[in-house]
Amino acid sequence: MEFTLHGSIEILERTPQTLANLLSGLTDSWLFCNEGDGTWNAYEVVGHLIEAEKTNWIQRLEHILHEGKEIPFPAFDRFSHLNETSSSIQEKLLEFQDLRQQNINKLRELFTKEEQFELRGFHPAFGEVKVRELISTWVVHDLTHIAQIVRVMATRYKIDVGPWKEYLGILNAR
């Protein structure tokens, strides 16, 4: 499948509601389960998505538009969200929804011409990257973290499913 802005936005605008449907009203035993030391729970993943909305996607796209590939865009601290634990999951989901809507609106404003998707920026670790690659990564980042949350939640019942584990691919793949 080839990149399209419309196709990307189809996923980006659904992620907040997908997470709200999955996580709203759940007990802490679901929200805070993880796969062991150094892994994230659903609450932390939502925090990470919020931080990316604040400091990653649109900021890097704007950086490419203003600086091109001459100046690398700032590194993204993928772990900064781990310092914040005072909000409820409901507050986090609402914040994510608001930030995402603002960022989708900004994305539509910034990119109105097909040729803009070939513009290049400079990633501090990867080197030259294209706008379409960054937007595509944003989409796959969402899907990755949705899958992560579902996998972590399924792992909570890994032992409880007994012999059916053999047929439950989510419990056997990492």
Secondary structure, DSSP 8 states (H G I E B T S, - for coil): ----HHHHHHHHTTHHHHHHHHHTT--HHHHT--SSTT---HHHHHHHHHHHHHHTHHHHHHHHHHHTTSS------TTGGGG---S-HHHHHHHHHHHHHHHHHHHHHH--SGGGGG-EEEETTTEEEEHHHHHHHHHHHHHHHHHHHHHHHHHTTTTTTGGGGGG-HHHH--
